[in-house]
Amino acid sequence: MSGLERLEYRGYDSAGIAVATPGASRLSMAKKAGKLANLAKFLADTPLVHGTAAIGHTRWATHGPPTDANAHPHLAADGRIAIIHNGIIENYLSLRVELVAAGVQFTSDTDTEVAGHLLARYVDEGLSLTDAMRALARRLEGAFTLLAIDADAPHVVVGTRRNSPLVVGLGEGENFLGSDVVAFIEYTRTALELGQDEVVEITPDGVYITDLAGVSVTRAPFTVTWDASAAQKGGFATFMDKEIHDQPTAVADTLRGRLDERGRLTLDEGIVAESVLAAVDKIIVVACGTAFYAGMVAKYAIEHWTRIPVEVELAHEFRYRDPVINVRTLVVAFSQSGETMDTIMAVRHAQQQGAPVVAIVNVQGSTIAREADAVLYTRAGPEIAVASTKAFLSQIAASYLLGIYLAELRGNKYPDEIAALLAELDQMPGKIQRVLDKSEPLRELARSMVNERTVLFLGRHIGYPVALEGALKLKELAYIHAEGFAAGELKHGPIALIEPGQPVFIVLPSPRGKEVLHAKVISNIQEVRARGARTVVIAEEGDTAAAAYADHLFTVPVTPTLLMPLVTVVPLQIFAHELASAKGYDVDQPRNLAKSVTVE
């Protein structure tokens, strides 16, 4: 149950567990629709029999609504076998027809139950649970992680994965399986990754991995660099608030230890050959959601420092439009979890075309980290709240490191220029902390706007993706209409939305070095105010022009233009968190959302 609590950020419309007990002919099971608290309450009144092996699941519905019947685990073979599943089984309809024809009766609307009954059929034919899992995986199409237990093998849990995460935790006299190491971090920090189309059997004393043909596979363990306390709220009311306040440390951890003994920047794992990077003539960033906006920020910085053209693509559109890529195209994949299915498929498509791939991810041992040609870990620690905050800032910081690394490698920047950029980056954690330290007026403003039905966000240049991210956070958390616009587009249509009292957030460029853009956005502020808008301006300290045109002004420390998103997005995160909290919503687990989108 503690493992499920830590994993509830991945899905929370129902939950259940099944337990195998030596000597019992059936498994004990409990499952309830709704959040994990519903299951905990049920178990407090009706505890299950203690056992030696168990599986549990928190669900994010795909096939079938969130009901008790559709919750996982699903039982088969008269309660002898239980199965849980992440992902989507694409050929479940044809398999269901086959099973119904054989006399199987279904009790749910899920694709998962098909897998359970098929697994039970293989066991009934005389296969061990592990051999049956291999046979099952060979029949299934789609993306899945499956775990199963058998009442007749009460010291065994068997799992397999395809295009969906599964990690093994190595304990003493106990072993674990989880979709994220956070599930078992309370018990062990030693883990190993499971490869594509592999089957794992765990017992209290061992871990056995094979491919689908039954050939033994050896996997090297790794050590998780954070402990269980990092996955706790630490005195904050919500995980999101904690993670917002984690951001100075998260950015610092992303930046630290990046210089080798020669004083040159290095990345993390499997670095692409320098000769390959030196020949790159185009960069494509692929990502989804908040990570996509981090990629938009990266475009401004990397192009400026390297003079290489950068495109930013939604990962789910990338491979379907037949992109023009080759061995001289560097593809950079952004994903907090490293398990975003759309981004995984974009990475594979790029590699099939011969393009090298660099991954910017947070989770060690994740699919994208394993499959990319090189990895830059963000080192942000666990992010439990569904709406991303510290992962966003860490991805931006990591993309700056990648841009500086490429500029250094290709000779676009002199050593003193590289040193100056790194020195400026080193100051950013302290500047983020200053924004957090003076955030209370912004929280008060959010509480006063609890009845607003729509909020608009404007930004220009590197402030544009910040405006988009601000709008996304408000949509995710407060369930109100919010839109981000490039400020220059205002007169091309969006100004029609302005009416008296309409709140408009404006991310104002620095007046230093971007005087023309600053003046143009000031004109945008005047235009919306003339039509009755209520302006909330995020501006640099000392920007005297901003105060004259802001109904509400919040300042951030003076920062180089390309680094400004690290400070300007923080007020927008705080505002969204506080407004949603004032409306009484669960900011850690917004409705209809899951932390990692592991299906296409």
C-alpha positions in Angstrom: 0.0 0.0 0.0 2.9 2.4 0.7 4.2 1.6 -2.8 0.9 2.3 -4.4 0.7 5.6 -2.5 4.0 6.6 -3.9 2.8 5.6 -7.4 -0.6 7.2 -7.2 0.7 10.2 -9.2 0.8 7.8 -12.3 -3.0 7.1 -12.1 -5.6 7.4 -9.5 -9.1 6.5 -10.7 -9.1 3.1 -9.0 -6.8 0.8 -7.1 -6.4 -2.7 -6.0 -4.1 -5.5 -4.6 -4.0 -9.2 -4.7 -2.1 -11.4 -2.3 -0.8 -15.0 -2.5 -0.6 -17.0 0.7 1.0 -20.4 1.1 -1.5 -23.2 1.4 -4.4 -21.2 -0.1 -6.1 -22.3 -3.3 -7.3 -18.8 -4.1 -5.7 -15.3 -4.0 -7.0 -12.7 -1.6 -8.0 -9.5 -3.5 -9.5 -6.1 -2.9 -10.1 -3.3 -5.3 -12.1 0.0 -5.3 -12.9 2.7 -7.8 -11.6 6.2 -6.9 -8.4 7.2 -5.2 -6.3 5.0 -3.1 -7.9 6.3 0.1 -11.0 4.3 -0.8 -9.1 1.1 -1.0 -7.3 1.9 2.3 -10.6 2.5 4.0 -12.0 -0.8 2.7 -8.9 -2.7 3.9 -9.1 -1.1 7.3 -12.5 -2.6 7.7 -11.8 -5.9 5.8 -8.1 -6.8 5.9 -6.7 -9.3 3.5 -4.9 -12.4 4.6 -1.2 -11.9 5.0 0.9 -13.5 2.2 4.3 -13.9 0.7 3.8 -12.3 -2.7 1.5 -9.5 -3.8 0.8 -7.2 -6.7 -1.0 -3.8 -6.7 -2.1 -1.2 -9.2 -3.3 2.3 -9.4 -5.2 2.8 -12.7 -5.6 5.5 -15.3 -8.6 4.3 -17.3 -8.2 3.6 -21.0 -10.6 0.6 -21.7 -13.7 0.9 -19.6 -14.7 3.5 -17.0 -13.2 3.7 -13.5 -15.4 1.2 -11.6 -14.8 -1.5 -9.1 -15.2 -4.2 -11.8 -12.7 -2.5 -14.1 -10.1 -1.8 -11.4 -7.0 -4.0 -11.4 -6.0 -6.7 -10.5 -8.1 -9.1 -12.6 -8.6 -12.7 -11.5 -8.7 -15.8 -13.7 -8.7 -19.5 -13.2 -11.3 -19.4 -10.5 -9.3 -16.9 -8.4 -6.0 -18.7 -8.7 -4.2 -16.2 -11.0 -4.2 -12.4 -10.8 -2.8 -9.9 -13.3 -2.2 -6.1 -13.5 -1.4 -4.1 -16.5 -0.1 -0.7 -17.6 -0.6 0.3 -21.3 -2.9 -0.7 -24.1 -3.3 -4.2 -25.7 -4.1 -3.3 -29.3 -5.3 -6.8 -30.4 -7.5 -7.4 -27.3 -10.7 -7.6 -29.4 -9.6 -10.5 -31.5 -8.2 -12.3 -28.4 -11.5 -11.7 -26.5 -13.5 -13.2 -29.4 -11.2 -16.3 -29.2 -11.6 -16.6 -25.5 -15.4 -16.1 -25.5 -15.6 -18.8 -28.2 -13.7 -21.1 -25.7 -16.3 -20.4 -23.0 -14.6 -17.7 -21.0 -16.9 -15.3 -19.2 -15.7 -11.7 -18.7 -16.5 -9.5 -15.8 -15.0 -6.2 -16.9 -14.7 -3.9 -19.9 -10.9 -3.9 -19.9 -8.3 -5.1 -22.3 -6.4 -6.4 -19.2 -8.8 -9.1 -18.4 -8.1 -10.7 -21.8 -4.5 -11.0 -20.9 -5.4 -12.6 -17.5 -7.6 -15.3 -19.0 -5.1 -16.0 -21.8 -2.3 -16.4 -19.1 -4.5 -18.7 -17.1 -5.1 -20.9 -20.2 -1.4 -21.3 -20.7 -0.9 -22.3 -17.0 -3.8 -24.8 -17.3 -1.9 -26.3 -20.2 0.9 -27.1 -17.9 3.3 -24.1 -18.3 4.9 -22.5 -15.3 3.7 -18.9 -14.6 7.0 -17.6 -16.1 6.7 -19.7 -19.2 3.1 -18.7 -19.5 4.0 -15.0 -19.3 6.5 -15.5 -22.2 3.8 -17.2 -24.3 1.3 -14.4 -23.4 3.8 -11.6 -24.4 4.4 -13.3 -27.7 0.6 -13.1 -28.5 0.1 -9.5 -27.4 0.3 -6.4 -29.6 0.7 -2.9 -28.2 2.3 -1.3 -25.2 2.2 -3.1 -21.9 3.7 -3.9 -18.6 2.2 -7.0 -17.0 2.6 -8.5 -13.5 1.0 -11.7 -12.3 0.9 -14.0 -9.3 -0.4 -17.6 -9.0 -1.8 -19.1 -5.8 0.0 -22.3 -6.6 3.4 -20.4 -6.6 3.0 -18.1 -3.6 6.7 -17.0 -3.5 6.8 -15.7 -7.1 5.9 -12.6 -9.0 6.4 -12.6 -12.8 6.5 -9.5 -15.0 7.1 -8.4 -18.6 7.3 -5.2 -20.5 7.0 -3.8 -24.0 7.1 0.0 -24.6 6.1 0.6 -21.0 8.2 0.9 -17.8 9.2 -1.8 -15.4 12.1 -1.6 -12.9 13.4 -4.3 -10.5 14.3 -3.4 -6.9 16.9 -5.6 -5.3 16.5 -6.2 -1.5 17.7 -8.6 1.1 15.4 -11.6 1.4 12.8 -9.6 -0.7 12.6 -8.2 -4.2 10.4 -5.7 -5.9 8.9 -4.7 -9.3 7.6 -1.3 -10.0 6.8 1.1 -12.9 9.0 3.6 -11.0 11.8 3.2 -8.4 9.8 5.5 -6.1 7.5 2.4 -5.5 10.2 0.6 -3.5 12.7 3.3 -2.6 11.6 3.0 1.1 13.1 -0.5 1.1 16.0 -0.4 -1.4 18.0 2.0 -3.5 19.5 -0.7 -5.7 17.6 -1.4 -8.9 18.0 -2.8 -12.4 16.3 -2.0 -15.6 14.3 -4.5 -17.6 14.8 -4.4 -21.4 12.2 -4.5 -24.1 10.4 -7.8 -24.5 12.0 -9.4 -21.4 10.3 -11.5 -18.7 11.4 -11.3 -15.1 10.6 -13.7 -12.3 11.3 -12.5 -8.7 11.3 -14.6 -5.5 12.5 -13.5 -2.0 16.0 -14.8 -2.9 16.5 -14.1 -6.6 15.7 -12.3 -9.8 15.7 -14.2 -13.1 15.4 -12.4 -16.4 14.9 -14.0 -19.9 13.9 -12.9 -23.3 10.7 -14.1 -24.9 12.5 -17.2 -26.2 13.6 -18.1 -22.7 17.3 -17.2 -23.1 18.8 -15.9 -19.9 19.6 -12.1 -19.8 22.0 -10.3 -17.5 21.3 -6.8 -16.4 23.7 -4.5 -14.4 22.2 -2.9 -11.3 22.4 0.8 -10.6 22.0 2.9 -7.4 19.3 5.5 -7.0 20.9 8.7 -5.9 18.1 9.9 -3.7 16.3 8.4 -0.8 12.7 8.0 0.5 12.7 11.4 2.1 12.9 13.0 -1.3 9.5 11.5 -2.2 7.8 13.0 0.9 6.0 16.4 1.2 8.6 17.7 3.7 6.1 19.9 5.6 4.4 21.4 2.6 0.6 21.0 2.1 1.1 19.5 -1.4 3.8 17.8 -3.4 3.5 20.5 -6.0 4.3 23.3 -3.5 7.2 21.3 -2.3 8.5 20.7 -5.8 8.1 24.4 -6.6 10.3 25.1 -3.6 12.7 22.3 -4.6 13.6 24.2 -7.8 16.7 26.1 -6.6 18.2 22.7 -5.5 16.9 20.9 -8.6 18.6 23.4 -11.0 21.8 23.4 -8.9 21.9 19.6 -9.1 21.4 19.7 -12.8 24.3 22.0 -13.2 26.8 20.6 -10.8 29.7 18.3 -11.6 29.6 18.9 -15.4 33.3 19.8 -15.9 36.0 17.2 -16.6 39.6 17.3 -15.4 40.4 19.6 -18.3 37.7 22.0 -17.3 35.5 21.0 -20.4 31.8 20.3 -20.2 30.7 16.7 -20.2 27.4 15.0 -20.4 26.4 11.7 -18.7 26.1 8.4 -20.5 27.0 7.0 -24.0 28.2 10.3 -25.4 27.9 10.6 -29.2 31.3 10.9 -30.8 32.5 14.5 -31.0 33.1 14.1 -34.7 29.4 13.3 -35.2 28.3 16.3 -33.2 30.8 18.6 -35.0 29.1 17.6 -38.3 25.5 18.3 -37.2 23.8 20.9 -39.4 20.3 20.7 -37.8 18.8 20.0 -34.4 15.3 18.7 -33.8 13.8 18.7 -30.3 11.0 16.2 -29.7 8.8 16.4 -26.6 5.2 16.7 -25.4 3.4 19.0 -23.0 5.5 21.0 -20.6 8.6 19.3 -22.0 7.7 20.7 -25.4 7.8 24.2 -23.9 11.2 23.5 -22.4 12.3 22.6 -25.9 11.0 25.9 -27.2 13.2 27.7 -24.7 16.1 25.5 -25.7 15.7 26.6 -29.3 16.4 30.2 -28.5 19.5 29.4 -26.5 21.0 26.7 -28.6 20.5 28.6 -31.9 22.0 31.7 -30.4 25.1 29.9 -29.0 25.8 27.4 -31.8 24.3 29.0 -34.9 22.7 25.6 -35.7 19.1 25.8 -36.8 16.8 24.2 -34.2 13.2 22.9 -34.8 10.9 21.9 -31.9 8.4 19.2 -32.7 5.5 17.6 -30.8 6.7 14.0 -30.5 3.3 12.6 -31.4 3.4 14.5 -34.7 7.0 13.9 -35.6 7.2 10.5 -37.2 3.8 10.8 -38.9 4.8 13.8 -41.1 7.8 12.0 -42.6 10.4 14.4 -41.2 13.6 15.2 -43.2 16.4 13.9 -41.0 19.7 12.1 -41.6 23.0 11.4 -39.9 23.8 15.1 -39.7 20.5 15.8 -37.8 20.8 15.7 -34.0 17.5 14.8 -32.3 17.1 15.8 -28.7 14.4 14.1 -26.7 12.9 15.8 -23.6 11.0 13.6 -21.1 10.8 13.8 -17.3 9.9 10.1 -16.9 11.8 8.8 -19.9 8.7 6.7 -20.5 6.6 9.1 -22.6 5.4 6.7 -25.4 5.1 9.4 -28.1 8.6 10.5 -27.4 9.9 6.9 -27.3 8.5 6.3 -30.8 9.9 9.5 -32.1 13.4 8.5 -30.8 13.1 5.1 -32.5 12.0 6.7 -35.8 14.9 9.1 -35.7 17.4 6.4 -35.1 16.0 4.3 -37.9 16.8 7.3 -40.2 20.4 7.3 -38.9 20.1 10.4 -36.7 22.0 10.5 -33.4 19.7 11.0 -30.3 20.5 12.8 -27.1 18.0 12.4 -24.3 17.3 14.9 -21.6 15.5 12.9 -18.9 15.2 12.7 -15.1 14.7 9.0 -14.4 17.6 6.7 -14.4 17.1 3.4 -16.3 14.1 4.7 -18.2 13.4 3.6 -21.7 14.5 6.8 -23.4 17.6 6.9 -21.3 18.5 3.4 -22.3 17.7 3.7 -26.0 19.2 7.2 -26.7 22.8 7.5 -28.0 23.7 9.9 -25.2 22.0 11.0 -22.0 21.9 14.2 -20.0 20.2 13.5 -16.7 18.4 16.4 -15.1 18.9 15.0 -11.5 15.8 16.7 -10.2 14.8 13.8 -7.9 11.3 12.4 -7.9 8.5 14.6 -9.1 5.3 13.3 -7.6 2.8 16.1 -8.5 1.3 15.4 -11.9 1.7 19.0 -13.1 5.4 19.4 -13.8 7.4 22.2 -12.2 10.9 21.4 -11.1 11.3 19.0 -14.1 10.5 21.9 -16.4 13.2 24.1 -14.9 15.7 21.3 -14.8 15.1 20.5 -18.5 15.7 24.1 -19.4 18.9 24.1 -17.4 20.0 20.9 -19.0 19.3 22.2 -22.5 21.5 25.2 -21.7 24.3 22.8 -20.8 23.8 21.0 -24.1 23.9 24.2 -26.0 27.1 25.4 -24.3 28.6 21.9 -24.8 27.9 22.1 -28.5 29.2 25.7 -28.8 32.4 24.7 -27.0 32.8 21.6 -29.1 32.3 23.4 -32.4 34.3 26.4 -31.5 31.4 28.9 -31.6 32.4 30.3 -28.2 35.8 31.1 -26.8 36.8 29.6 -23.4 36.2 32.8 -21.6 32.7 33.1 -23.1 32.0 29.5 -22.0 33.2 30.3 -18.5 31.0 33.5 -18.4 27.9 31.5 -19.4 28.6 28.8 -16.8 29.1 31.5 -14.1 25.8 33.1 -15.0 24.1 29.7 -14.8 25.6 29.1 -11.4 23.8 32.2 -10.1 20.4 31.0 -11.2 19.5 28.8 -8.2 19.9 31.8 -5.9 17.8 34.0 -8.2 15.0 31.3 -8.2 15.1 31.3 -4.4 14.6 35.1 -4.4 11.5 34.7 -6.4 10.1 32.1 -4.0 11.0 34.2 -1.0 8.7 37.1 -2.1 5.8 35.1 -3.5 3.1 35.8 -1.0 1.6 38.8 -2.8 1.2 36.6 -5.9 -0.6 34.0 -3.7 -2.9 36.7 -2.4 -3.7 37.7 -5.9 -4.5 34.2 -6.9 -6.9 33.8 -4.0 -8.7 37.0 -5.0 -9.2 35.6 -8.6 -10.8 32.4 -7.6 -14.0 33.1 -9.5 -12.3 34.1 -12.8 -13.4 32.0 -15.8 -10.6 32.7 -18.2 -7.0 34.0 -18.0 -4.8 35.0 -20.9 -1.0 35.0 -21.0 1.2 37.0 -23.4 5.0 36.6 -24.0 7.5 37.5 -26.7 10.8 36.0 -27.7 11.9 33.6 -24.9 8.9 34.8 -22.9 6.5 33.2 -25.3 7.0 29.6 -24.2 6.8 30.8 -20.6 3.4 32.2 -21.4 2.3 28.9 -22.9 3.5 27.0 -19.8 1.7 29.4 -17.5 -1.5 28.8 -19.4 -1.0 25.1 -19.3 -0.5 25.0 -15.6 -3.8 26.9 -15.1 -5.7 24.5 -17.4 -4.2 21.5 -15.6 -4.8 22.6 -12.1 -7.7 25.1 -12.0 -9.8 23.7 -14.8 -10.5 27.1 -16.3 -9.9 28.4 -19.8 -6.4 29.7 -20.2 -4.5 30.6 -23.4 -0.9 31.7 -24.1 -0.2 33.9 -27.0 2.9 35.4 -28.7 2.4 39.0 -27.9 3.0 40.0 -31.5 0.0 38.0 -32.5 -2.3 40.1 -30.3 -3.5 42.4 -33.1 -3.9 39.4 -35.5 -7.0 38.0 -33.6 -6.6 37.3 -29.9 -7.3 41.0 -28.9 -10.9 40.2 -29.7 -11.0 38.2 -26.5 -10.3 41.3 -24.3 -13.2 42.7 -22.4 -13.5 44.7 -19.2 -11.9 42.9 -16.2 -10.2 40.2 -18.3 -7.0 39.1 -16.5 -4.0 39.1 -18.7 -0.5 38.0 -17.6 2.3 39.6 -19.5 5.9 38.2 -19.4 7.8 41.3 -20.1 11.2 41.1 -21.8 14.2 42.7 -20.2 14.8 46.4 -21.2 18.5 45.6 -21.3 19.6 44.4 -24.7 16.1 43.8 -26.0 14.9 47.4 -25.9 12.8 47.1 -29.1 11.0 44.0 -27.9 10.5 45.6 -24.5 8.9 48.6 -26.1 6.6 46.5 -28.3 5.3 44.5 -25.4 4.7 47.6 -23.4 2.5 48.7 -26.3 0.7 45.4 -26.1 0.0 46.1 -22.4 -1.4 49.5 -23.3 -3.6 48.0 -25.9 -5.2 45.5 -23.6 -5.6 48.0 -20.8 -7.3 50.4 -23.1 -10.0 47.7 -23.6 -10.4 47.2 -19.9 -8.0 44.3 -19.2 -6.6 43.7 -15.7 -2.9 43.4 -16.3 -0.5 41.2 -14.2 3.0 41.9 -15.3 6.1 39.8 -14.6 9.1 42.1 -15.1 12.7 42.5 -14.3 13.7 44.4 -11.1 14.3 48.0 -11.9 12.1 48.1 -14.9 10.4 51.4 -14.3 8.3 51.3 -17.4 6.5 48.2 -16.3 5.1 49.7 -13.1 3.3 52.4 -15.1 1.2 49.9 -17.0 0.7 47.1 -14.6 -2.4 46.7 -12.4 -0.3 44.1 -10.5 3.5 44.0 -10.8 5.8 41.1 -9.8 9.5 41.4 -10.3 12.2 38.9 -10.8 16.0 39.3 -10.4 18.0 40.9 -13.2 19.0 37.9 -15.4 20.5 37.4 -18.9 17.8 37.3 -21.5 18.2 33.7 -22.5 18.2 32.5 -18.9 15.1 34.5 -17.9 12.6 31.6 -18.2 14.2 30.0 -15.1 12.8 32.9 -13.0 9.8 34.2 -15.0 7.9 30.9 -15.0 8.1 30.5 -11.2 5.4 33.2 -10.5 3.1 31.5 -13.0 3.6 28.1 -11.3 2.8 29.6 -7.9 -0.3 31.5 -9.2 -1.8 28.3 -10.7 -1.1 26.3 -7.6 -2.6 28.8 -5.3 -5.7 29.5 -7.5 -6.4 25.8 -7.8 -5.9 25.3 -4.0 -8.3 28.2 -3.3 -10.9 26.5 -5.5 -10.6 23.4 -3.4 -9.0 21.2 -6.1 -6.4 18.5 -5.6 -3.4 20.1 -7.2 -1.2 17.0 -7.0 -3.7 14.8 -8.8 -5.7 16.8 -11.3 -8.7 15.1 -12.9 -8.2 13.1 -16.1 -4.4 13.4 -16.0 -1.6 10.9 -15.4 2.0 11.8 -14.7 3.5 9.6 -17.4 1.6 9.2 -20.7 2.9 5.7 -21.5 0.5 5.0 -24.4 0.1 6.7 -27.8 
